[in-house]
Amino acid sequence: MMITGALAVAISCILCQCRQAQPGPHTLFNIALDSSVLGVQEVSINNKVPWELMWGPDNTLWFNEQEGRIYRLDPASGKRKLLLRINDVAGKTTAGLLGMASSAPDPATGRSYLFTASTFAIRDSIGLKLVRYLVQKDTLVEPKIIAVVSGFRGHYGSRVAILPDHKVYWATGDGAQQGSAQSATDLKGKILRFNLDGSIPADNPVPGSPVWAKGFRNIQGLTFSDTTRLYTSEHGDAVDDEVNLIRKGGNFGWSNIEGNANLADEKVFADSANAIAPLRAWTPTIAPSGMVFYNNARIPEWKNSLLLVSLKDRNLRVLSLSKDGHAIVKEMIYLDKMYGRLRGVCVSPEGDVYLSTSNHDWNPYSKPAADDDKIIRITRVNRATAKLIPGKAPEAKVSRENAKGLYTVYCASCHKEDGSGSPGIFPALRTTPLLNQPRQLIDVFLFGKSSKNNPNRMPSFKFLNDEEAAAILNFIRRGWGNNSSDSITEAAVQERRAGKKGG
C-alpha cells in the first residue's frame, strides 16, 4: 500500500525524531564563547578514578582506571569494553595505573603499540615501570617492560606521550626523595625519551642515557603541540604549581627552585644551572593534572591553547598560547567546582574535548556523587538548550582579612573545608592536640613536618606573611567547635619565624 499525504508526512516526522534522539547523551549545560556554543554532556558514569583518557588506535575513546583496568568506550552509546586488567598494580594513594599513550603504526612493521606507566610493590618501596603492549584489534598482547625506576614513596607522576617521530616520552615524579630530580644517576624527577623498541635514541642529550630533561617534582600532564613542542603541568609543594615548555637537556629547577627563581639562593642556582623558568606558576596552588594541546577548528576560540584540568581547584583552564607557543597570553576557567576533581583530558580527531572526574580517589574533596566517576564530553552545538555556564578569568589573591578564604585555598584540599582531614593521611584539624600548643602549631605551619612513613608531609607555609599565618591559625583554633579563647598574634608568628632562623 502506498502511503501519501498527511500520514506520510506524520510518519516522516516520527522517523526523523527517532533518528535525532539516537545519537549520544543530551546536553546538561551550555558554555557560550565569543561565537561558539558548547554543550557539556556525560558520556560515561560509575567509573573508578579514570586516570588517563586518550583517543585509541581504533578511533574510539580509551581510558584506564587507577586500579589497573584499561577500557574502550563508545561515546555515543556509553558502552565500554574491558581490554586489559593489569594484576600487579600497587594502588595506594597516588600510585596505580597512571599515564598511557598509543603510537601510530610503525612504518617499518605496521604495528601499533600502547605504552602504560604503572606502579608495583618492591619490598618496602614502590617501583614505577613503563610497559609496551602490541595492539591487536581489541586486545593488548606481548607486554614488554621498557624501563623500571625504583625507590618511590610518593610523587610518581606519571604521564606518557608519543610524538609523530615515534619517540616515547615518559615523565617521572621525584619519588618524594630530596635531591633525586637533580641527580645525574637517578631517573626520578625527569622526562625520559625512548625509541618504540625501548632503546635509547642516539640524539638524546647524554649518550646512553634516556634523560631528556630534569628538575621536576611531580609531573601530572604531558602533551605536545602540532609543531611538536612538549609541555608539562606539575604539582608544586605549598606554592608554585607550574606549566613548562620543555627543552632538550633542560634543567627545570626542582628542588632548588620552586616556580620562578625569586629568592636569593634560587637565583644563584638558576644562574649556575641555566635553569628554565615556567610559562605559568600558580600560588595558591591549583593541583594541575591532565593537559592536552588544542588546535581544532571545531572550537575556534580555543585554538592554539593548552587545556588543563585541576584536582584542587576542580575546573578546566584554557591557556591560550602566543603564536610561537613560548608564552601563555590568556587564561580562562570553565566548569568551576561543578564536577569535583578533574584528572584526565583528551581531544578527539573531530575536536570534541573529553574530561574525567577523580572523585573516588585517595583524596576526595567531598563525598563522591552516586554516579561518579564520570567521563564528560564538551562539543560544539548549534544553539543553547540548557543552563548557560559562563567562563571566568582567574581571581585575584584572597585578601588577608578573609581568614576562611585563606584556609580554603591553602588548607582545605587536604584537611577539608570542615577540618575532618583524610583518615590515615591528613589529620583532622578539629581534634589535633596542636590546637592547645600554639608554639608547636605555628612551627608546623611555618616550617612543615615530615614523616618517614608518610610522603604526604605537611609542607611549609613560611611564604605567607605573619598576618596571613595568624589569621589561618586562629580560624583553625576557633572553627568546627574548637573554642580556643586566646589568639595567636602576628608577633608570636614573627617570633617563631625568627627563632627558627636563628636556631
C-alpha atoms as one frame of an Amber mdcrd trajectory, in Angstrom:
protein
   0.000   0.000   0.000   1.305   3.411  -0.930   1.243   5.931   1.916   0.668
   9.504   0.842  -0.422  12.888   2.108  -0.628  13.849   5.771   0.017  10.297
   7.005   3.290  10.149   5.056   4.362  13.497   6.499   3.499  12.335  10.029
   5.458   9.091   9.657   8.388  11.008   8.189   8.399  13.376  11.187   8.290
  10.477  13.635  11.184   8.740  11.902  13.160  11.982  11.874  12.576  12.478
  15.605  13.729   8.928  16.284  16.908   9.440  14.305  17.604  12.713  16.169
  17.049  11.053  19.533  19.546   8.291  18.874  22.967   9.995  18.895  24.709
  10.364  22.212  23.738  11.820  25.568  21.840  15.080  25.880  23.380  18.402
  26.812  23.281  19.175  30.536  24.897  22.616  30.366  25.974  25.077  27.727
  29.079  27.254  27.550  28.877  30.433  25.471  32.128  31.589  23.850  32.637
  34.554  21.507  30.875  32.913  18.568  30.525  29.248  19.557  28.093  27.493
  21.875  29.375  24.357  23.575  27.383  21.506  25.061  28.517  19.653  28.190
  27.450  16.002  28.198  28.111  12.965  30.379  29.093  10.011  28.184  30.033
   7.500  30.911  29.287   7.183  34.630  30.081   4.812  37.503  33.792   4.523
  36.735  36.576   4.258  39.327  39.201   7.011  39.020  39.731   7.205  35.237
  43.346   8.375  35.307  44.091   8.697  31.593  41.927   9.497  28.580  43.211
   9.090  25.030  41.940   8.599  21.507  42.737   4.986  20.723  44.301   3.487
  17.602  40.884   2.057  16.632  39.349   5.567  16.550  37.422   5.173  19.806
  37.939   6.664  23.246  40.239   4.665  25.529  40.617   5.210  29.249  42.147
   3.462  32.208  41.259   3.183  35.881  43.856   3.648  38.577  43.307   0.148
  39.974  44.702  -1.391  36.748  41.978  -1.665  34.096  42.037  -0.381  30.502
  38.766   0.156  28.620  37.499   1.121  25.201  34.439   3.390  25.260  31.854
   4.185  22.599  30.945   7.814  23.438  27.651   7.602  21.521  26.235   4.674
  23.479  28.279   4.829  26.673  29.154   1.151  26.271  32.614   0.179  27.407
  34.706  -2.935  26.888  37.495  -4.152  29.142  40.692  -4.507  27.094  43.179
  -5.422  29.817  43.466  -5.975  33.572  46.964  -5.428  34.966  47.240  -7.523
  38.116  50.443  -6.314  39.747  49.439  -2.652  40.119  50.198  -1.161  43.547
  47.317   1.235  44.051  47.792   3.075  47.341  47.104   6.872  47.421  48.644
   8.341  44.227  50.110   5.041  42.997  48.437   2.822  40.407  47.926   2.598
  36.667  48.757   6.134  35.579  49.614   7.524  32.140  49.264   5.757  28.804
  49.656   6.638  25.137  49.413   4.816  21.813  51.657   5.074  18.804  50.689
   5.439  15.183  51.523   2.318  13.166  55.262   1.687  12.995  56.308   2.464
   9.383  58.679  -0.496   9.389  56.265  -3.139  10.699  52.759  -1.654  10.555
  52.376  -2.413  14.241  50.754  -0.049  16.755  51.699  -0.070  20.423  50.201
   1.067  23.711  52.584   2.288  26.426  51.488   2.331  30.068  53.069   3.667
  33.262  52.151   1.835  36.449  53.435   1.275  39.973  54.237  -2.061  41.595
  55.432  -3.167  45.030  59.136  -3.730  45.747  59.589  -4.871  49.357  59.140
  -1.702  51.464  59.130   0.634  48.445  57.282   1.220  45.190  58.601   0.880
  41.649  57.347   2.596  38.511  57.560   0.874  35.148  56.928   1.691  31.522
  55.427  -1.244  29.610  54.730  -1.620  25.892  51.807  -3.703  24.560  51.110
  -4.702  20.991  47.620  -3.609  19.902  45.824  -6.449  18.112  42.286  -5.411
  17.219  40.601  -5.178  20.618  43.276  -6.947  22.649  46.620  -5.937  24.138
  49.304  -8.607  23.924  53.050  -9.200  24.147  53.838  -6.961  27.152  57.435
  -5.746  27.173  58.993  -3.791  30.046  60.782  -0.781  28.570  62.148   0.749
  31.791  61.845   0.460  35.571  62.509   3.171  38.168  62.536   2.185  41.857
  62.648   3.860  45.246  59.350   5.766  45.281  57.494   6.855  48.435  55.153
   9.187  46.555  55.191  11.740  43.719  55.043   9.181  40.913  53.827  11.442
  38.114  53.368   9.906  35.580  52.343  10.637  32.013  53.384   9.249  28.631
  53.404  10.976  25.228  54.435   9.688  21.801  55.452  12.160  19.127  54.902
  11.636  15.390  58.573  10.672  15.025  57.777   7.574  17.145  59.802   8.760
  20.130  58.280   7.892  23.521  58.437  10.489  26.319  57.873   9.324  29.893
  57.539  11.755  32.808  58.513  10.516  36.276  57.966  12.222  39.622  60.763
  12.788  42.127  59.548   9.922  44.327  59.288  12.274  47.335  63.063  11.875
  47.523  65.029  15.056  48.147  67.715  15.584  45.504  66.539  12.903  43.074
  65.313  15.367  40.434  68.808  16.884  40.113  70.781  13.645  40.390  72.527
  12.559  37.204  72.229   8.888  38.189  68.574   8.855  39.290  65.732   8.557
  36.757  63.177  10.141  39.109  62.052  13.722  38.562  62.862  13.502  34.857
  61.438  13.301  31.344  62.831  10.151  29.729  62.965   9.521  25.983  62.995
   6.137  24.218  62.545   4.598  20.806  59.482   2.385  20.296  61.573  -0.726
  20.942  62.873   0.642  24.247  66.337   1.562  23.000  67.810   4.971  23.725
  67.792   7.419  20.795  71.195   8.425  19.532  70.317  12.136  19.713  69.418
  12.181  23.432  71.345  14.865  25.386  73.705  12.354  27.069  74.753   9.294
  25.013  73.355   6.108  26.503  71.004   7.941  28.911  67.221   8.165  28.483
  67.117  11.553  30.293  65.685  14.279  28.063  65.130  16.940  30.765  65.372
  17.090  34.579  64.383  19.042  37.668  60.704  18.104  38.132  58.741  17.461
  41.319  55.564  15.700  40.192  54.525  15.976  36.541  50.801  15.355  36.053
  50.306  16.478  32.461  52.348  15.894  29.285  51.347  16.985  25.788  52.891
  18.120  22.539  51.682  20.751  20.085  51.141  20.397  16.354  54.711  21.668
  15.949  55.896  19.021  18.474  56.650  21.456  21.283  56.417  19.488  24.524
  54.546  20.950  27.521  54.129  19.702  31.098  51.923  20.522  34.078  53.414
  19.916  37.504  52.464  19.951  41.174  54.449  22.293  43.381  54.667  21.894
  47.126  52.737  24.557  49.025  53.465  27.091  46.272  54.107  27.316  42.552
  52.278  24.710  40.535  53.703  25.026  37.045  53.258  24.706  33.305  56.557
  24.303  31.459  57.731  24.317  27.850  60.326  21.545  27.686  63.700  21.961
  26.030  66.173  19.246  25.179  68.603  18.823  28.051  66.830  21.487  30.103
  67.011  21.827  33.886  63.708  22.992  35.372  64.982  23.685  38.847  63.309
  21.424  41.402  64.137  21.097  44.246  66.472  24.076  44.256  63.826  26.322
  42.713  60.058  26.438  43.219  58.340  28.214  40.347  60.243  31.320  39.315
  63.665  32.000  40.797  62.645  34.916  43.011  64.674  34.136  46.149  68.394
  34.837  46.526  69.507  31.196  46.696  67.155  30.266  43.840  68.704  32.957
  41.637  72.198  31.646  42.363  71.177  28.123  41.350  69.292  29.355  38.270
  72.356  31.187  37.047  74.734  28.304  37.716  72.495  25.594  36.196  70.938
  27.719  33.451  67.558  26.685  34.893  64.444  27.279  32.780  61.537  29.289
  34.210  57.938  28.059  33.904  55.465  29.563  31.459  52.988  29.922  34.318
  53.128  29.338  38.081  50.167  29.345  40.474  50.191  30.352  44.140  47.805
  29.429  45.748  48.268  26.041  44.144  45.569  24.517  41.919  46.868  20.898
  41.663  47.048  20.759  37.853  46.556  17.327  36.332  45.991  16.197  32.739
  46.738  18.598  29.902  46.266  18.483  26.127  47.094  20.823  23.256  44.033
  22.024  21.330  44.190  23.354  17.762  40.981  22.169  16.120  38.656  24.437
  14.121  35.626  22.876  15.852  36.096  25.280  18.779  37.918  28.207  17.134
  38.148  30.259  20.340  40.300  27.525  21.901  42.709  27.066  19.005  46.405
  27.134  19.912  45.643  26.539  23.598  46.572  24.162  26.374  43.517  22.612
  28.025  44.390  21.896  31.655  42.247  20.178  34.301  42.830  20.535  38.042
  42.239  18.495  41.172  42.340  21.086  43.935  40.669  23.923  42.027  38.290
  21.479  40.310  37.968  23.158  36.932  39.068  23.271  33.311  41.526  26.014
  32.346  42.067  27.172  28.789  45.593  28.572  28.499  45.868  30.472  25.207
  49.387  30.415  23.761  51.298  33.028  21.843  51.774  32.382  18.134  55.232
  30.893  18.723  53.998  28.782  21.674  56.567  30.274  24.047  54.142  32.151
  26.306  50.679  31.888  27.848  48.830  35.054  26.894  45.374  34.407  28.380
  43.779  32.130  30.962  40.085  31.281  31.312  38.293  28.933  33.722  35.293
  26.716  32.914  33.137  24.177  34.818  34.420  25.656  38.061  33.585  23.395
  41.064  30.812  21.701  39.062  32.165  18.148  38.753  34.689  17.885  41.574
  38.269  16.797  40.940  39.200  16.555  37.261  42.004  14.133  36.347  42.225
  13.466  32.594  41.617  15.321  29.338  41.914  14.441  25.643  40.709  15.654
  22.241  39.039  13.566  19.550  40.016  13.932  15.881  36.715  15.816  15.378
  37.707  18.376  18.018  35.490  17.252  20.912  37.037  17.557  24.381  36.728
  14.731  26.920  37.331  15.108  30.668  37.347  12.573  33.518  36.480  13.150
  37.150  38.544  11.769  40.036  36.165  11.818  42.992  36.736   8.219  44.127
  40.473   8.708  44.516  42.567   8.755  47.693  41.838  12.421  48.485  38.228
  13.238  47.568  37.322  16.869  48.129  33.872  15.824  49.304  31.642  12.763
  49.174  31.533  11.407  45.595  28.254  11.652  43.704  26.222   8.468  43.373
  27.253   8.072  39.716  30.917   9.132  39.997  33.372   8.865  38.407  32.290
  10.357  35.085  33.644  10.953  31.614  32.382  14.237  30.196  32.285  15.499
  26.630  32.422  19.148  25.568  31.273  19.587  21.978  30.156  22.443  19.772
  26.366  22.618  19.329  24.061  24.728  17.163  22.322  26.559  19.980  21.918
  26.699  23.742  19.308  24.263  25.075  20.321  24.157  28.747  21.617  26.407
  31.509  24.484  28.647  30.405  27.649  28.279  32.458  29.941  31.262  31.928
  33.703  31.144  31.874  35.694  33.443  34.112  39.154  34.881  34.462  41.327
  33.769  37.407  40.527  35.544  40.645  42.888  37.855  42.471  44.676  36.602
  45.565  42.492  36.184  48.645  42.635  39.195  50.979  44.307  38.908  54.368
  41.062  39.885  56.087  39.273  36.774  54.757  40.553  34.062  57.116  38.086
  31.447  55.870  39.089  32.178  52.273  42.775  31.811  53.138  42.086  28.480
  54.830  40.067  27.291  51.823  42.768  27.993  49.222  45.742  26.798  51.302
  44.437  24.041  53.585  41.030  22.662  52.576  42.198  20.380  49.761  43.986
  18.215  52.348  42.254  18.925  55.649  38.796  19.545  54.069  36.528  22.524
  54.495  35.079  21.095  57.712  38.506  20.258  59.185  37.822  16.495  59.072
  41.014  15.595  57.169  41.637  12.263  55.454  41.939   9.329  57.909  45.448
   7.905  57.991  46.779  10.552  55.614  45.935  14.118  56.672  44.994  14.681
  60.350  41.660  16.158  61.374  42.162  19.751  62.491  39.067  19.536  64.659
  40.816  17.219  67.114  44.574  17.720  66.793  46.402  18.226  70.137  48.359
  21.043  68.496  45.321  23.295  68.940  46.353  23.703  72.566  50.062  24.064
  71.787  50.317  27.404  69.957  54.096  27.447  69.575  54.237  23.946  68.093
  51.251  24.722  65.849  53.000  27.813  64.488  56.194  25.820  63.853  54.398
  23.044  61.943  52.515  25.611  59.863  55.555  27.726  59.019  58.172  25.031
  58.528  56.232  21.869  57.698  56.525  18.403  59.134  57.906  15.292  57.514
  57.410  11.639  58.365  59.486   8.701  57.152  56.381   6.587  56.664  54.183
   9.249  55.069  55.403  11.040  51.947  52.309  13.289  52.059  54.027  15.547
  54.520  52.838  18.894  55.795  54.502  21.486  53.533  55.996  24.749  54.725
  53.795  27.855  54.584  56.560  30.278  55.537  55.909  32.166  52.285  52.759
  33.605  53.908  53.297  36.774  55.920  52.725  36.990  59.676  49.240  38.470
  59.334  48.051  35.750  56.927  49.561  32.953  59.035  47.963  34.239  62.235
  44.585  34.585  60.504  44.594  30.960  59.281  45.810  29.546  62.608  43.170
  31.419  64.588  40.485  30.296  62.142  41.511  26.678  62.784  41.631  27.090
  66.564  38.142  28.628  66.673  36.380  26.647  63.952  34.271  23.450  63.945
  33.516  23.614  67.643  37.059  24.481  68.731  36.869  27.310  71.214  40.403
  28.486  71.952  39.936  31.669  73.900  43.386  33.125  73.260  44.665  34.362
  69.908  47.869  33.668  68.050  49.268  37.112  67.361  51.303  38.305  64.422
  54.107  38.996  66.888  54.053  35.351  68.025  54.347  34.169  64.422  57.201
  36.603  63.798  58.986  35.390  66.944  58.817  31.716  65.926  59.904  32.568
  62.391  62.928  34.492  63.670  63.728  31.879  66.309  63.761  29.059  63.758
  66.112  31.023  61.535  68.399  31.711  64.461  68.322  28.088  65.649
